[in-house]
Amino acid sequence: MSALLEVSGVSKSFDGFKAIDNLSFSIGEPELRAIIGPNGAGKTTFMDLVTGKTRPDSGTIRYGSASQDLTKMSEARIARAGIGRKFQKPTVFDDQTVTENLTMALKSPRSPFTVLMRRPSLVERAAEVADQVGLRGDMGRRAGTLSHGQKQWLEIGMLLAQEPRLLLVDEPAAGMTAAERERTTAMLVEAAKSRAVVVIEHDMEFVRRLKCRVSVLHEGRVLAEGSLDHVCADPRVIDVYLGRQEAVDA
Ligand SMILES: Nc1ncnc2c1ncn2[C@@H]1O[C@H](COP(=O)(O)OP(=O)(O)OP(=O)(O)O)[C@@H](O)[C@H]1O
């Protein structure tokens, strides 16, 4: 597994507050990585920095075989370079069917399928993606009639349709039923077999099922990294995150 994303010495302050503090870590390809940490740890800001939504004050974020520095690239160029992002709230087109939402994503210039000579039809491709995200039987439904979980899957499908090399997913399990959470885990595990997938999540059961390396962020830095069992046994992680979470859950 080689590094796809290399974050080195990245800092970002907002009004003097260090949201990201000399952050360094890397993500492999393929890899599934979970990022956990208390509120305000810098998890979302990390994703904003990778996608070019926010510029760092210092540091580099190298990506891909050519080690392009994402901090010097526009949001649009970063997206074209194969970085997809799923925000917490689903942003599908409610009035369009599942098929229409997916074909729209497939038509985007980012998709390599649009440049292949003998490509399957858009509808065939849409069906393949619908399969991947468990919506094959719902292709004719308007997205607005889907459950919250299904909308999230549709959006994951729209991102997968664009064949990202790195997929960033922010709290996919929020608001989902237990069964939906389980299917989402399987979807992300499968998607990460051929690309890098980074998931921010507070739901520890969800993270456990991902069976992947976990990075714990705290005050804009990596506090601990390793298997979930490894980081959960770290007294610093218990102190700043897990202990507090239990207090909130109780
Ligand atoms: N655009 C901004 N302007 C000012 N402050 C910001 C901005 N973006 C983030 N921050 C601050 O930076 C810190 C890190 O926020 P961030 O959203 O990255 O944390 P997080 O780990 O994603 O938290 P949560 O789990 O609550 O989503 C917070 O204190 C937040 O208020």
The ligand as an SDF file (V2000), in Angstrom:
LIG
                    3D

 31 33  0  0  0  0  0  0  0  0999 V2000
  -14.7260   28.7770    8.9550 N   0  0  0  0  0  0  0  0  0  0  0  0
  -14.4510   28.8120   10.2590 C   0  0  0  0  0  0  0  0  0  0  0  0
  -14.3690   29.9820   10.9190 N   0  0  0  0  0  0  0  0  0  0  0  0
  -14.0880   30.0260   12.2350 C   0  0  0  0  0  0  0  0  0  0  0  0
  -13.8410   28.9270   12.9870 N   0  0  0  0  0  0  0  0  0  0  0  0
  -13.9150   27.7320   12.3890 C   0  0  0  0  0  0  0  0  0  0  0  0
  -14.2180   27.6050   10.9980 C   0  0  0  0  0  0  0  0  0  0  0  0
  -14.1990   26.2800   10.6690 N   0  0  0  0  0  0  0  0  0  0  0  0
  -13.9140   25.6190   11.8230 C   0  0  0  0  0  0  0  0  0  0  0  0
  -13.7360   26.4840   12.8460 N   0  0  0  0  0  0  0  0  0  0  0  0
  -13.3770   26.1250   14.2240 C   0  0  0  0  0  0  0  0  0  0  0  0
  -12.3140   25.1990   14.1630 O   0  0  0  0  0  0  0  0  0  0  0  0
  -12.4690   24.1840   15.1600 C   0  0  0  0  0  0  0  0  0  0  0  0
  -12.4600   22.8360   14.4960 C   0  0  0  0  0  0  0  0  0  0  0  0
  -13.7100   22.6500   13.8630 O   0  0  0  0  0  0  0  0  0  0  0  0
  -14.0940   21.3610   13.0290 P   0  0  0  0  0  0  0  0  0  0  0  0
  -15.4750   21.5960   12.4930 O   0  0  0  0  0  0  0  0  0  0  0  0
  -13.0420   21.0350   12.0560 O   0  0  0  0  0  0  0  0  0  0  0  0
  -14.1500   20.2330   14.1580 O   0  0  0  0  0  0  0  0  0  0  0  0
  -14.7470   18.7730   14.0770 P   0  0  0  0  0  0  0  0  0  0  0  0
  -13.7100   17.8710   14.6270 O   0  0  0  0  0  0  0  0  0  0  0  0
  -15.2250   18.4850   12.7070 O   0  0  0  0  0  0  0  0  0  0  0  0
  -15.9720   18.8460   15.0850 O   0  0  0  0  0  0  0  0  0  0  0  0
  -17.4090   18.1240   15.0500 P   0  0  0  0  0  0  0  0  0  0  0  0
  -17.1770   16.7150   15.5000 O   0  0  0  0  0  0  0  0  0  0  0  0
  -18.1960   18.9030   16.0340 O   0  0  0  0  0  0  0  0  0  0  0  0
  -17.9470   18.2350   13.6540 O   0  0  0  0  0  0  0  0  0  0  0  0
  -13.7590   24.5060   15.8980 C   0  0  0  0  0  0  0  0  0  0  0  0
  -13.4280   25.1800   17.0980 O   0  0  0  0  0  0  0  0  0  0  0  0
  -14.5140   25.3980   14.9410 C   0  0  0  0  0  0  0  0  0  0  0  0
  -15.3440   26.3100   15.6460 O   0  0  0  0  0  0  0  0  0  0  0  0
  1  2  1  0
  2  3  1  0
  2  7  2  0
  3  4  2  0
  4  5  1  0
  5  6  2  0
  6  7  1  0
  6 10  1  0
  7  8  1  0
  8  9  2  0
  9 10  1  0
 10 11  1  0
 11 12  1  0
 11 30  1  0
 12 13  1  0
 13 14  1  0
 13 28  1  0
 14 15  1  0
 15 16  1  0
 16 17  2  0
 16 18  1  0
 16 19  1  0
 19 20  1  0
 20 21  2  0
 20 22  1  0
 20 23  1  0
 23 24  1  0
 24 25  2  0
 24 26  1  0
 24 27  1  0
 28 29  1  0
 28 30  1  0
 30 31  1  0
M  END
$$$$
